[in-house]
Amino acid sequence: MRKSLVVLVLMSLAAVASAKPWWLRGVESNEGDFLPPDLAFRVAAHFDGNALRVRWVIADGYYLYRHRIEIKAESPDLVLAAPVLPAGKLKTDPYLGNQEIYEQQVEATVAYTRFDAGAHPLQIKVTYQGCAEAGLCYPPITKVLFPEHAAAPASPARHPWEGAAILGGGLSFLLAGLLLRKGRKLDLPAA
């Protein structure tokens, strides 16, 4: 009898714990069903020649608003032009009307000028806003990014003797040090 009472109480507690509150009954999804913003909208930036490229990879079922994307210089020695974005897909938003959105991915290209010739790492500030098709709109997201430089082109071919010259110079230095020490005792502290 006592075991069956314990089982009944545990089952009741499990049912209560998994039940939706009254205000979410009938709603197909809740906040726990949505991706965190960093997974829904992954953003990265890199420099490519004279352009800065900022790219968002957007999860399936999510989208970004074109007019909510801003890219600004965070470093004092960096000046950015207005971002160039591709045309988006038209969507009728019940609250904002007709909007251009991006799905899957989008890349902004931004011309830039730098004044300190590389003395400091460059930082940019990106702000963007997006929604889930299922009905959740995220507040504006702002991040400070440190763009990477694109891979440098392969270095020009070196002379085949260049490595040997460096090695020979090192050996000459070592030999000169040994010859200058000739006849001197090495004073080591007693153990």
N, CA, C and O of each residue as an XYZ file, in Angstrom:
764
protein
N       0.819     -1.190      0.000
C       0.000      0.000      0.000
C       0.868      1.261      0.000
O       0.625      2.202     -0.755
N       1.882      1.255      0.863
C       2.742      2.420      0.978
C       3.514      2.649     -0.325
O       3.668      3.799     -0.736
N       4.005      1.593     -0.989
C       4.731      1.729     -2.252
C       3.830      2.316     -3.329
O       4.267      3.175     -4.094
N       2.618      1.883     -3.398
C       1.708      2.390     -4.427
C       1.379      3.865     -4.174
O       1.175      4.621     -5.124
N       1.326      4.273     -2.930
C       1.081      5.678     -2.605
C       2.264      6.544     -3.037
O       2.076      7.637     -3.571
N       3.478      6.053     -2.802
C       4.685      6.779     -3.213
C       4.719      6.897     -4.731
O       5.028      7.966     -5.256
N       4.410      5.827     -5.440
C       4.407      5.846     -6.906
C       3.361      6.835     -7.411
O       3.627      7.588     -8.348
N       2.176      6.844     -6.803
C       1.112      7.751     -7.201
C       1.516      9.208     -6.981
O       1.243     10.059     -7.828
N       2.161      9.504     -5.857
C       2.619     10.874     -5.570
C       3.694     11.287     -6.572
O       3.664     12.412     -7.073
N       4.635     10.407     -6.872
C       5.699     10.733     -7.831
C       5.132     10.980     -9.223
O       5.574     11.896     -9.917
N       4.172     10.184     -9.633
C       3.559     10.378    -10.947
C       2.806     11.707    -10.999
O       2.834     12.392    -12.021
N       2.150     12.067     -9.932
C       1.430     13.343     -9.877
C       2.398     14.517     -9.958
O       2.145     15.496    -10.660
N       3.504     14.410     -9.236
C       4.506     15.480     -9.286
C       5.105     15.617    -10.683
O       5.329     16.730    -11.157
N       5.365     14.486    -11.342
C       5.914     14.526    -12.700
C       4.923     15.173    -13.655
O       5.327     15.945    -14.524
N       3.635     14.877    -13.514
C       2.622     15.473    -14.386
C       2.530     16.973    -14.165
O       2.394     17.734    -15.123
N       2.601     17.405    -12.919
C       2.532     18.830    -12.615
C       3.775     19.545    -13.152
O       3.677     20.647    -13.691
N       4.924     18.924    -13.005
C       6.176     19.551    -13.452
C       6.210     19.706    -14.966
O       6.785     20.675    -15.463
N       5.617     18.788    -15.711
C       5.670     18.868    -17.171
C       4.484     19.610    -17.769
O       4.454     19.821    -18.982
N       3.519     20.008    -16.975
C       2.335     20.705    -17.479
C       2.677     22.137    -17.849
O       3.543     22.762    -17.235
N       1.985     22.653    -18.864
C       2.160     24.046    -19.265
C       1.298     24.921    -18.368
O       0.210     24.512    -17.964
N       1.770     26.113    -18.055
C       0.920     27.031    -17.303
C      -0.297     27.419    -18.147
O      -0.286     27.253    -19.366
N      -1.338     27.933    -17.503
C      -2.589     28.229    -18.196
C      -2.427     29.212    -19.343
O      -3.156     29.138    -20.331
N      -1.452     30.156    -19.216
C      -1.298     31.161    -20.261
C      -0.587     30.624    -21.501
O      -0.576     31.285    -22.540
N       0.014     29.418    -21.405
C       0.669     28.817    -22.564
C      -0.115     27.645    -23.150
O       0.297     27.081    -24.164
N      -1.219     27.272    -22.546
C      -2.015     26.168    -23.080
C      -2.574     26.559    -24.434
O      -3.089     27.663    -24.616
N      -2.466     25.650    -25.370
C      -2.938     25.932    -26.718
C      -1.879     26.589    -27.592
O      -2.069     26.697    -28.804
N      -0.768     27.031    -27.009
C       0.323     27.623    -27.778
C       1.261     26.493    -28.168
O       1.696     25.714    -27.320
N       1.571     26.408    -29.457
C       2.359     25.288    -29.957
C       3.813     25.328    -29.505
O       4.449     24.283    -29.368
N       4.340     26.515    -29.273
C       5.740     26.603    -28.862
C       5.852     27.618    -27.736
O       4.983     28.471    -27.557
N       6.917     27.510    -26.999
C       7.203     28.512    -25.979
C       8.657     28.916    -26.108
O       9.356     28.438    -27.001
N       9.119     29.784    -25.237
C      10.454     30.344    -25.366
C      11.547     29.285    -25.369
O      12.594     29.475    -25.989
N      11.312     28.169    -24.678
C      12.309     27.106    -24.644
C      12.489     26.415    -25.978
O      13.470     25.699    -26.183
N      11.542     26.625    -26.897
C      11.622     26.000    -28.216
C      12.461     26.811    -29.199
O      12.724     26.342    -30.306
N      12.881     27.999    -28.828
C      13.621     28.866    -29.732
C      15.115     28.803    -29.442
O      15.540     28.572    -28.310
N      15.903     29.017    -30.497
C      17.357     29.016    -30.351
C      17.822     30.274    -29.625
O      17.200     31.329    -29.747
N      18.916     30.164    -28.869
C      19.532     31.384    -28.332
C      19.974     32.254    -29.511
O      20.289     31.720    -30.575
N      20.005     33.568    -29.351
C      20.317     34.447    -30.483
C      21.684     34.174    -31.123
O      21.841     34.352    -32.331
N      22.674     33.744    -30.329
C      23.992     33.469    -30.905
C      23.992     32.243    -31.814
O      24.864     32.115    -32.674
N      23.032     31.342    -31.637
C      22.911     30.194    -32.535
C      21.979     30.496    -33.701
O      22.184     29.992    -34.805
N      20.965     31.308    -33.466
C      20.030     31.658    -34.536
C      20.701     32.547    -35.580
O      20.429     32.425    -36.775
N      21.594     33.457    -35.118
C      22.253     34.409    -36.002
C      23.745     34.434    -35.675
O      24.177     35.191    -34.805
N      24.530     33.612    -36.365
C      25.982     33.586    -36.127
C      26.633     34.638    -37.018
O      26.376     34.696    -38.220
N      27.475     35.467    -36.413
C      28.095     36.568    -37.145
C      29.612     36.485    -37.015
O      30.140     36.129    -35.961
N      30.302     36.816    -38.098
C      31.768     36.859    -38.112
C      32.195     37.939    -39.099
O      31.426     38.322    -39.981
N      33.418     38.425    -38.948
C      33.921     39.482    -39.828
C      35.379     39.222    -40.163
O      36.122     38.650    -39.365
N      35.776     39.650    -41.356
C      37.186     39.583    -41.739
C      37.484     40.682    -42.766
O      36.595     41.154    -43.473
N      38.755     41.070    -42.823
C      39.200     42.043    -43.808
C      39.639     41.293    -45.047
O      40.308     40.263    -44.968
N      39.246     41.833    -46.202
C      39.579     41.219    -47.479
C      40.048     42.337    -48.399
O      39.242     42.990    -49.063
N      41.357     42.552    -48.433
C      41.896     43.663    -49.220
C      41.474     44.986    -48.607
O      41.749     45.244    -47.435
N      40.802     45.835    -49.395
C      40.355     47.148    -48.914
C      38.919     47.111    -48.410
O      38.302     48.162    -48.235
N      38.382     45.929    -48.177
C      36.988     45.814    -47.736
C      36.898     45.002    -46.454
O      37.687     44.091    -46.203
N      35.921     45.363    -45.666
C      35.561     44.590    -44.491
C      34.332     43.781    -44.879
O      33.396     44.319    -45.469
N      34.327     42.510    -44.557
C      33.172     41.662    -44.865
C      32.605     41.130    -43.552
O      33.315     40.534    -42.742
N      31.313     41.360    -43.367
C      30.609     40.886    -42.177
C      29.551     39.915    -42.670
O      28.726     40.255    -43.519
N      29.582     38.697    -42.130
C      28.686     37.650    -42.620
C      27.861     37.068    -41.485
O      28.380     36.773    -40.408
N      26.579     36.909    -41.740
C      25.670     36.254    -40.814
C      25.232     34.938    -41.423
O      24.856     34.881    -42.594
N      25.280     33.880    -40.627
C      24.706     32.595    -41.007
C      23.452     32.457    -40.150
O      23.516     32.490    -38.921
N      22.321     32.302    -40.815
C      21.017     32.351    -40.160
C      20.421     30.950    -40.131
O      20.347     30.277    -41.159
N      19.998     30.516    -38.951
C      19.439     29.171    -38.783
C      18.129     29.034    -39.568
O      17.442     30.023    -39.827
N      17.797     27.804    -39.937
C      16.540     27.535    -40.625
C      15.368     27.963    -39.745
O      15.350     27.691    -38.545
N      14.402     28.627    -40.347
C      13.233     29.079    -39.607
C      13.418     30.442    -38.952
O      12.559     30.874    -38.184
N      14.516     31.123    -39.237
C      14.812     32.434    -38.654
C      15.139     33.403    -39.786
O      15.457     32.973    -40.895
N      15.064     34.693    -39.519
C      15.408     35.696    -40.517
C      15.887     36.971    -39.827
O      15.572     37.231    -38.666
N      16.665     37.763    -40.585
C      17.162     39.066    -40.122
C      16.473     40.173    -40.917
O      16.203     40.018    -42.108
N      16.194     41.291    -40.245
C      15.661     42.465    -40.930
C      16.808     43.238    -41.565
O      17.803     43.522    -40.899
N      16.684     43.580    -42.840
C      17.729     44.332    -43.545
C      17.932     45.711    -42.909
O      19.071     46.129    -42.701
N      16.852     46.416    -42.599
C      16.979     47.785    -42.107
C      17.444     47.846    -40.646
O      17.653     48.938    -40.117
N      17.605     46.712    -39.999
C      18.077     46.684    -38.606
C      19.565     46.325    -38.503
O      20.084     46.146    -37.401
N      20.242     46.222    -39.633
C      21.676     45.889    -39.633
C      22.481     47.186    -39.650
O      22.312     48.027    -40.533
N      23.360     47.331    -38.658
C      24.271     48.483    -38.583
C      25.684     47.969    -38.334
O      25.886     47.018    -37.579
N      26.648     48.602    -38.970
C      28.058     48.259    -38.763
C      28.799     49.571    -38.533
O      28.794     50.453    -39.391
N      29.433     49.694    -37.374
C      30.136     50.922    -37.013
C      31.554     50.606    -36.562
O      31.840     49.503    -36.096
N      32.438     51.590    -36.707
C      33.819     51.449    -36.236
C      33.832     51.604    -34.725
O      33.203     52.513    -34.183
N      34.533     50.735    -34.060
C      34.707     50.832    -32.609
C      36.116     51.340    -32.292
O      36.335     51.929    -31.234
N      37.066     51.119    -33.194
C      38.439     51.616    -33.026
C      38.493     53.072    -33.442
O      37.872     53.450    -34.435
N      39.234     53.913    -32.693
C      39.272     55.345    -33.020
C      39.996     55.649    -34.329
O      39.774     56.710    -34.914
N      40.854     54.747    -34.802
C      41.623     54.997    -36.016
C      40.986     54.365    -37.253
O      41.625     54.299    -38.303
N      39.755     53.907    -37.149
C      39.078     53.218    -38.237
C      37.869     54.021    -38.693
O      37.064     54.462    -37.873
N      37.743     54.208    -39.995
C      36.580     54.888    -40.568
C      35.929     53.917    -41.544
O      36.584     53.380    -42.437
N      34.614     53.699    -41.359
C      33.873     52.772    -42.212
C      32.897     53.534    -43.094
O      32.274     54.503    -42.662
N      32.775     53.085    -44.329
C      31.736     53.614    -45.220
C      30.424     52.907    -44.878
O      30.396     52.012    -44.033
N      29.367     53.305    -45.521
C      28.072     52.645    -45.303
C      28.148     51.209    -45.822
O      28.742     50.967    -46.873
N      27.563     50.262    -45.109
C      27.608     48.872    -45.574
C      26.795     48.681    -46.855
O      25.746     49.298    -47.042
N      27.296     47.827    -47.715
C      26.590     47.463    -48.937
C      26.007     46.074    -48.706
O      26.735     45.111    -48.465
N      24.683     45.989    -48.786
C      23.972     44.726    -48.553
C      23.217     44.333    -49.812
O      22.761     45.203    -50.553
N      23.079     43.039    -50.065
C      22.280     42.614    -51.215
C      20.797     42.869    -50.956
O      20.386     43.091    -49.817
N      20.013     42.836    -52.008
C      18.563     42.978    -51.842
C      18.048     41.787    -51.044
O      18.529     40.664    -51.197
N      17.072     42.047    -50.198
C      16.494     40.987    -49.385
C      15.191     40.479    -49.979
O      14.744     40.948    -51.026
N      14.602     39.534    -49.309
C      13.303     38.974    -49.696
C      12.219     39.821    -49.015
O      12.370     40.182    -47.848
N      11.133     40.143    -49.723
C      10.057     40.925    -49.130
C       9.182     40.051    -48.243
O       8.803     38.941    -48.616
N       8.870     40.576    -47.061
C       8.015     39.875    -46.110
C       7.055     40.892    -45.522
O       7.450     42.013    -45.199
N       5.798     40.504    -45.384
C       4.822     41.378    -44.745
C       4.785     41.027    -43.267
O       4.354     39.944    -42.872
N       5.246     41.964    -42.472
C       5.279     41.797    -41.025
C       4.000     42.382    -40.448
O       3.640     43.502    -40.809
N       3.289     41.667    -39.556
C       2.028     42.188    -39.034
C       2.186     43.490    -38.239
O       1.228     44.253    -38.120
N       3.372     43.754    -37.698
C       3.587     44.952    -36.893
C       4.356     46.036    -37.638
O       4.118     47.225    -37.424
N       5.284     45.628    -38.519
C       6.154     46.594    -39.185
C       5.811     46.808    -40.658
O       6.445     47.632    -41.317
N       4.843     46.099    -41.180
C       4.486     46.241    -42.592
C       5.448     45.478    -43.481
O       6.042     44.489    -43.052
N       5.607     45.934    -44.728
C       6.511     45.264    -45.673
C       7.963     45.520    -45.276
O       8.372     46.662    -45.067
N       8.725     44.445    -45.177
C      10.126     44.515    -44.767
C      10.973     43.652    -45.685
O      10.502     42.656    -46.233
N      12.244     44.050    -45.847
C      13.214     43.193    -46.521
C      13.888     42.353    -45.461
O      14.337     42.872    -44.439
N      13.960     41.048    -45.702
C      14.587     40.145    -44.736
C      15.631     39.290    -45.435
O      15.668     39.186    -46.661
N      16.481     38.679    -44.608
C      17.468     37.720    -45.102
C      17.253     36.387    -44.401
O      17.038     36.335    -43.190
N      17.314     35.326    -45.168
C      17.240     33.974    -44.640
C      18.525     33.244    -45.041
O      19.167     33.610    -46.025
N      18.889     32.234    -44.296
C      20.055     31.386    -44.550
C      21.379     32.108    -44.273
O      22.105     31.739    -43.351
N      21.694     33.141    -45.075
C      22.942     33.881    -44.857
C      22.907     35.207    -45.600
O      22.158     35.382    -46.560
N      23.727     36.126    -45.138
C      23.892     37.402    -45.816
C      25.284     37.928    -45.486
O      25.813     37.694    -44.399
N      25.867     38.645    -46.449
C      27.183     39.233    -46.231
C      27.146     40.703    -46.615
O      26.713     41.058    -47.711
N      27.601     41.548    -45.710
C      27.724     42.984    -45.955
C      29.176     43.282    -46.303
O      30.096     42.715    -45.714
N      29.372     44.176    -47.264
C      30.710     44.626    -47.646
C      30.826     46.092    -47.264
O      29.950     46.900    -47.574
N      31.936     46.429    -46.577
C      32.120     47.787    -46.073
C      33.531     48.251    -46.434
O      34.516     47.616    -46.058
N      33.620     49.368    -47.170
C      34.935     49.962    -47.447
C      35.425     50.613    -46.156
O      34.631     51.141    -45.376
N      36.745     50.571    -45.938
C      37.279     51.151    -44.707
C      38.586     51.880    -44.956
O      39.271     51.649    -45.953
N      38.915     52.769    -44.025
C      40.187     53.485    -44.015
C      40.748     53.375    -42.612
O      40.023     53.497    -41.625
N      42.039     53.145    -42.538
C      42.718     53.023    -41.245
C      43.820     54.074    -41.177
O      44.540     54.287    -42.153
N      43.954     54.737    -40.015
C      44.890     55.848    -39.908
C      46.155     55.557    -39.121
O      47.091     56.353    -39.190
N      46.235     54.464    -38.379
C      47.427     54.259    -37.543
C      48.369     53.188    -38.068
O      49.300     52.792    -37.367
N      48.152     52.721    -39.265
C      49.045     51.759    -39.923
C      49.282     50.508    -39.095
O      50.397     49.989    -39.062
N      48.274     50.030    -38.443
C      48.376     48.735    -37.774
C      48.869     48.751    -36.352
O      49.277     47.706    -35.845
N      48.852     49.890    -35.678
C      49.357     49.947    -34.308
C      48.426     49.255    -33.314
O      48.885     48.772    -32.279
N      47.136     49.200    -33.609
C      46.171     48.603    -32.688
C      45.303     47.584    -33.422
O      45.102     47.697    -34.631
N      44.788     46.592    -32.699
C      43.830     45.688    -33.344
C      42.543     46.448    -33.650
O      42.130     47.321    -32.886
N      41.922     46.110    -34.762
C      40.705     46.810    -35.166
C      39.477     46.152    -34.570
O      39.395     44.928    -34.462
N      38.519     46.991    -34.185
C      37.260     46.514    -33.620
C      36.109     47.190    -34.352
O      36.178     48.362    -34.722
N      35.050     46.414    -34.549
C      33.834     46.980    -35.112
C      32.663     46.615    -34.207
O      32.728     45.655    -33.439
N      31.599     47.394    -34.310
C      30.388     47.104    -33.546
C      29.273     46.820    -34.551
O      28.966     47.654    -35.403
N      28.670     45.633    -34.443
C      27.554     45.284    -35.316
C      26.284     45.188    -34.478
O      26.291     44.661    -33.365
N      25.203     45.706    -35.035
C      23.896     45.619    -34.406
C      22.941     45.052    -35.443
O      22.967     45.458    -36.605
N      22.100     44.117    -35.027
C      21.156     43.476    -35.941
C      19.968     42.962    -35.152
O      20.033     42.795    -33.934
N      18.882     42.714    -35.868
C      17.687     42.192    -35.220
C      17.009     41.212    -36.161
O      16.948     41.422    -37.372
N      16.503     40.142    -35.576
C      15.821     39.131    -36.364
C      14.727     38.459    -35.578
O      14.505     38.752    -34.403
N      14.044     37.548    -36.251
C      12.901     36.845    -35.656
C      12.936     35.382    -36.059
O      13.660     34.975    -36.967
N      12.129     34.609    -35.351
C      11.861     33.223    -35.721
C      10.531     33.209    -36.450
O       9.615     33.943    -36.079
N      10.412     32.388    -37.479
C       9.150     32.266    -38.210
C       8.014     31.869    -37.276
O       6.857     32.205    -37.527
N       8.337     31.155    -36.200
C       7.313     30.673    -35.276
C       6.742     31.781    -34.397
O       5.825     31.535    -33.613
N       7.275     33.006    -34.517
C       6.631     34.110    -33.823
C       7.442     34.876    -32.806
O       6.944     35.866    -32.271
N       8.653     34.478    -32.511
C       9.468     35.211    -31.529
C      10.377     36.189    -32.257
O      11.101     35.806    -33.175
N      10.338     37.454    -31.845
C      11.289     38.442    -32.354
C      12.266     38.784    -31.239
O      11.866     39.090    -30.116
N      13.541     38.729    -31.565
C      14.592     39.010    -30.595
C      14.773     40.514    -30.475
O      14.531     41.237    -31.441
N      15.193     41.004    -29.315
C      15.542     42.426    -29.218
C      16.806     42.670    -30.048
O      17.507     41.715    -30.384
N      17.113     43.932    -30.385
C      18.349     44.191    -31.139
C      19.566     43.602    -30.416
O      19.681     43.685    -29.193
N      20.462     43.013    -31.193
C      21.667     42.359    -30.680
C      22.859     43.214    -31.100
O      22.988     43.559    -32.275
N      23.729     43.557    -30.156
C      24.932     44.325    -30.462
C      26.142     43.534    -30.004
O      26.185     43.029    -28.882
N      27.134     43.432    -30.897
C      28.374     42.714    -30.592
C      29.567     43.541    -31.062
O      29.488     44.251    -32.064
N      30.661     43.440    -30.329
C      31.933     44.020    -30.759
C      32.766     42.864    -31.310
O      32.986     41.860    -30.632
N      33.220     43.023    -32.545
C      33.987     41.977    -33.224
C      35.399     42.465    -33.514
O      35.634     43.658    -33.708
N      36.325     41.532    -33.539
C      37.709     41.788    -33.928
C      37.930     41.066    -35.259
O      38.300     39.892    -35.268
N      37.709     41.749    -36.376
C      37.816     41.077    -37.681
C      39.212     40.526    -37.920
O      40.217     41.136    -37.554
N      39.245     39.370    -38.537
C      40.508     38.732    -38.920
C      40.910     39.240    -40.299
O      40.065     39.668    -41.085
N      42.197     39.188    -40.583
C      42.659     39.510    -41.935
C      42.615     38.242    -42.756
O      42.943     37.164    -42.261
N      42.212     38.365    -44.006
C      42.161     37.205    -44.901
C      43.574     36.656    -45.044
O      44.558     37.368    -44.845
N      43.651     35.396    -45.386
C      44.961     34.757    -45.532
C      45.809     35.538    -46.524
O      45.356     35.898    -47.611
N      47.033     35.787    -46.131
C      47.955     36.524    -46.999
C      48.348     35.652    -48.178
O      48.405     34.428    -48.060
N      48.618     36.276    -49.310
C      49.053     35.481    -50.450
C      50.370     34.783    -50.126
O      51.126     35.233    -49.266
N      50.629     33.707    -50.804
C      51.849     32.933    -50.561
C      53.066     33.837    -50.720
O      53.108     34.679    -51.617
N      54.050     33.660    -49.852
C      55.245     34.496    -49.918
C      56.034     34.149    -51.174
O      55.997     33.014    -51.649
N      56.741     35.129    -51.703
C      57.505     34.872    -52.919
C      58.568     33.807    -52.670
O      59.019     33.607    -51.542
N      58.953     33.136    -53.736
C      59.955     32.069    -53.628
C      61.262     32.646    -53.089
O      61.689     33.733    -53.478
N      61.881     31.898    -52.193
C      63.152     32.344    -51.606
C      64.306     31.666    -52.321
O      64.157     30.618    -52.951
N      65.452     32.300    -52.200
C      66.659     31.730    -52.793
C      66.993     30.435    -52.072
O      66.880     30.377    -50.848
N      67.402     29.395    -52.787
C      67.664     28.107    -52.129
C      68.763     28.159    -51.064
O      68.791     27.305    -50.178
N      69.670     29.142    -51.132
C      70.760     29.210    -50.151
C      70.421     30.076    -48.951
O      71.227     30.197    -48.028
N      69.231     30.685    -48.950
C      68.883     31.603    -47.871
C      68.888     30.899    -46.508
O      69.431     31.437    -45.542
N      68.297     29.717    -46.419
C      68.276     28.973    -45.158
C      69.676     28.565    -44.729
O      69.995     28.603    -43.540
N      70.514     28.175    -45.679
C      71.889     27.772    -45.363
C      72.682     28.961    -44.834
O      73.514     28.802    -43.941
N      72.432     30.152    -45.376
C      73.151     31.335    -44.919
C      72.796     31.647    -43.463
O      73.671     32.011    -42.678
N      71.543     31.509    -43.107
C      71.126     31.764    -41.722
C      71.750     30.736    -40.791
O      72.250     31.089    -39.723
N      71.727     29.480    -41.183
C      72.312     28.417    -40.376
C      73.824     28.621    -40.250
O      74.381     28.448    -39.166
N      74.488     28.985    -41.343
C      75.936     29.224    -41.304
C      76.284     30.384    -40.381
O      77.281     30.325    -39.660
N      75.472     31.435    -40.397
C      75.712     32.577    -39.508
C      75.583     32.168    -38.050
O      76.378     32.593    -37.212
N      74.585     31.343    -37.742
C      74.411     30.874    -36.364
C      75.571     30.018    -35.909
O      76.044     30.158    -34.781
N      76.032     29.137    -36.772
C      77.174     28.283    -36.423
C      78.447     29.109    -36.237
O      79.254     28.819    -35.354
N      78.628     30.140    -37.071
C      79.806     31.004    -36.928
C      79.790     31.721    -35.579
O      80.826     31.842    -34.926
N      78.636     32.188    -35.168
C      78.485     32.858    -33.884
C      78.840     31.894    -32.748
O      79.552     32.269    -31.817
N      78.350     30.663    -32.821
C      78.627     29.657    -31.794
C      80.121     29.343    -31.741
O      80.695     29.278    -30.654
N      80.753     29.150    -32.889
C      82.172     28.836    -32.954
C      83.008     29.987    -32.386
O      83.966     29.744    -31.653
N      82.664     31.220    -32.709
C      83.397     32.370    -32.184
C      83.281     32.417    -30.663
O      84.254     32.729    -29.976
N      82.108     32.112    -30.138
C      81.933     32.105    -28.689
C      82.788     31.040    -28.032
O      83.362     31.277    -26.969
N      82.881     29.866    -28.649
C      83.697     28.791    -28.084
C      85.184     29.147    -28.125
O      85.917     28.861    -27.178
N      85.627     29.764    -29.211
C      87.039     30.131    -29.333
C      87.417     31.219    -28.328
O      88.519     31.192    -27.780
N      86.537     32.154    -28.085
C      86.826     33.222    -27.138
C      86.868     32.704    -25.705
O      87.537     33.301    -24.862
N      86.185     31.631    -25.413
C      86.152     31.057    -24.072
C      87.323     30.105    -23.837
O      87.491     29.623    -22.717
N      88.138     29.818    -24.853
C      89.213     28.848    -24.739
C      90.147     29.225    -23.591
O      90.627     30.356    -23.515
N      90.394     28.291    -22.723
C      91.297     28.499    -21.608
C      90.621     29.040    -20.368
O      91.259     29.111    -19.317
N      89.390     29.414    -20.440
C      88.680     29.900    -19.240
C      87.932     28.744    -18.602
O      87.391     27.878    -19.289
N      87.912     28.745    -17.291
C      87.169     27.705    -16.576
C      85.749     28.180    -16.359
O      85.476     29.373    -16.226
N      84.886     27.242    -16.329
C      83.485     27.531    -16.085
C      83.256     27.392    -14.580
O      83.418     26.304    -14.028
N      82.886     28.472    -13.922
C      82.647     28.442    -12.480
C      81.197     28.091    -12.214
O      80.282     28.874    -12.465
N      81.020     26.867    -11.689
C      79.686     26.426    -11.329
C      79.582     26.385     -9.814
O      80.544     26.011     -9.143
N      78.434     26.763     -9.262
C      78.276     26.713     -7.798
C      78.312     25.259     -7.348
O      77.868     24.361     -8.063
N      78.852     25.041     -6.144
C      78.936     23.688     -5.600
C      77.546     23.233     -5.229
O      76.722     24.012     -4.751
N      77.299     21.958     -5.458
C      75.977     21.414     -5.169
C      75.809     21.028     -3.732
O      74.743     20.553     -3.340
